[in-house]
Amino acid sequence: MGTLIYGPTATSLAIEDRDLAHLQAVILAKFRRGESFSFSWERSNEPGSGHTTLWMNPQMHLEFGYFGSKRVPLNREWIERLMSRANNAGGLELVPEQPPQD
């Protein structure tokens, strides 16, 4: 289980390493272009389930921490799906990885 730490108060969000690696690829690509966007996630396992939305911008403090020591191999199709979401009005949401199509 990895951790996304964000903002001046260093708020942390627990995310599986594989999911976090793909989110990192999308978020850093957007930041390299100087783009801001919203990022939303479900809080179904937390008290008061629902969702949270965070405004992401290149000037914010952001840290990606991984539990495992090995780099996660990235799925290009999943990154493209995540990037497509990040580029639309609804913003980035972590959608499930789809199995590779043959």
C-alpha positions in Angstrom: 0.0 0.0 0.0 1.5 3.3 -1.1 0.8 6.8 0.0 0.0 10.0 -1.8 0.9 13.0 0.4 -0.4 16.4 -0.7 -0.9 20.0 0.3 0.8 22.2 2.9 -0.6 20.1 5.8 0.9 16.9 4.3 -2.5 15.1 4.2 -2.0 11.5 3.2 -4.1 9.1 1.1 -3.4 5.3 1.1 -3.4 3.9 -2.4 -2.2 0.5 -3.7 1.3 0.7 -5.2 0.1 -0.3 -8.7 -2.7 2.3 -8.7 -0.4 5.0 -7.3 2.3 4.4 -10.0 -0.3 5.0 -12.7 -1.8 8.0 -11.0 1.8 9.4 -10.6 2.4 9.0 -14.4 -0.8 11.0 -15.2 -0.4 13.7 -12.5 3.3 14.4 -13.3 2.5 14.6 -17.1 -0.2 17.2 -16.4 2.1 19.1 -14.0 4.9 19.1 -16.6 2.5 20.9 -19.0 1.6 23.4 -16.2 -2.0 22.1 -16.1 -4.3 22.1 -13.1 -7.2 19.6 -12.7 -9.4 18.0 -10.1 -8.7 14.5 -8.6 -11.6 12.7 -6.9 -11.7 9.4 -5.0 -14.2 7.3 -3.1 -14.0 7.1 0.7 -16.1 3.9 1.0 -13.7 2.4 3.6 -13.5 5.5 5.8 -16.0 6.7 8.3 -18.7 8.9 6.6 -18.3 7.2 3.2 -18.6 9.4 0.1 -16.1 11.0 -2.1 -13.4 13.7 -1.9 -12.2 16.0 -4.6 -8.9 17.8 -4.5 -7.8 20.6 -6.8 -4.4 19.6 -8.2 -2.0 22.3 -9.4 1.7 22.2 -10.3 2.6 24.5 -7.3 1.2 22.2 -4.6 3.4 19.9 -2.5 3.0 16.3 -3.7 4.8 13.2 -2.6 4.4 9.6 -3.8 5.5 6.9 -1.3 5.6 3.2 -2.2 5.6 0.2 0.1 7.5 -2.0 -2.4 11.0 -1.3 -3.5 10.6 -2.4 -7.1 9.2 -0.2 -9.9 5.8 -1.1 -11.0 5.5 -1.9 -14.8 3.1 0.6 -16.3 0.0 -0.3 -18.5 0.0 2.3 -21.3 -3.7 1.7 -22.0 -4.7 2.4 -18.4 -2.6 5.6 -18.3 -4.4 6.8 -21.5 -7.8 6.1 -19.9 -6.7 7.9 -16.7 -5.3 10.8 -18.8 -8.6 11.0 -20.7 -10.5 11.4 -17.5 -8.1 14.0 -16.2 -8.6 16.0 -19.4 -12.3 16.2 -19.2 -14.5 18.4 -17.0 -15.1 15.7 -14.4 -11.4 15.5 -13.7 -9.1 12.5 -12.8 -10.7 9.5 -11.0 -9.0 6.2 -10.4 -10.8 3.8 -12.7 -10.1 0.1 -12.6 -7.4 -1.4 -14.8 -8.7 -3.4 -17.7 -7.1 -6.7 -18.7 -4.9 -6.3 -21.8 -6.9 -6.8 -25.0 -5.4 -9.3 -27.5 
